[in-house]
Amino acid sequence: MRKYTYEEFNVMSNTNNCLQCGAFTEPNTSNCLYCGSVLPQPQTIETQNTTQTTQNIPIGHIPISQQPPLYNASWPIKCKTTAGLLGIFLGGLGIHKFYLGKVGIGVLYLLLSWTFIPAIIGFIEGIVYLASNDHNFQIKHKVRLR
C-alpha cells in the first residue's frame, strides 16, 4: 500500500469525514449530521511568513488499525436479534424500546397499547431492526452489539 504525504492527502480530498462514523460532512461544520459527534476543526499553523491550514485526513485513507472505534465504549451491549424479535412479538407493549434503553418511548407505547397502533409500529420496527446492518444499528440506537 502506498503511503501518501500530508500534502497529497490535502490535494486528494477537500472533503471532511466524521472520525466517529466515517460519514461525509460539509467543510467547516462543527458536528456530524449522522451521529452527532463533535468534529475537530482545522488548525492554523503559522511558520515564519506563511500561514498553513491543516485538514483532517478522510477516514477512508487511514489504515484500519489506526481508525477510531465505530462506537462509544460507554454504550450498553445489546443484541440486535433480541431487539428485533421483541419488536415483532411484544412491540405493542414497547418492550423493544425498554430493551434498547428508550424508556420514554416505551412508556408511550405502553400507554397507547389499547389502540393497537404501537403493535403495528413495533412489528415494522422489529423487521427494520433485523434488516439493518450492524453499523447503522449501533450508531442509531447508541448500543454496542454482542
ZINORRA-V627264 format. One record per run of one state. SS is the DSSP state (alpha for helix, beta for strand, coil for the rest). FROM is the first residue (numbers start at 0). LEN is the number of residues. Records with the same first field share a line. If there is no record, write none. Layout:
BEGIN
SS = FROM-LEN ; FROM-LEN
END
This chain:
BEGIN
coil = 0-5 ; 12-3 ; 17-6 ; 25-5 ; 31-6 ; 38-5 ; 47-2 ; 53-5 ; 61-2 ; 66-10 ; 78-1 ; 93-1 ; 99-3 ; 111-1 ; 115-1 ; 131-2 ; 141-2 ; 145-1
alpha = 5-7 ; 58-3 ; 63-3 ; 79-14 ; 94-5 ; 102-9 ; 112-3 ; 116-15 ; 133-8
beta = 15-2 ; 23-2 ; 30-1 ; 37-1 ; 43-4 ; 49-4 ; 76-2 ; 143-2
END
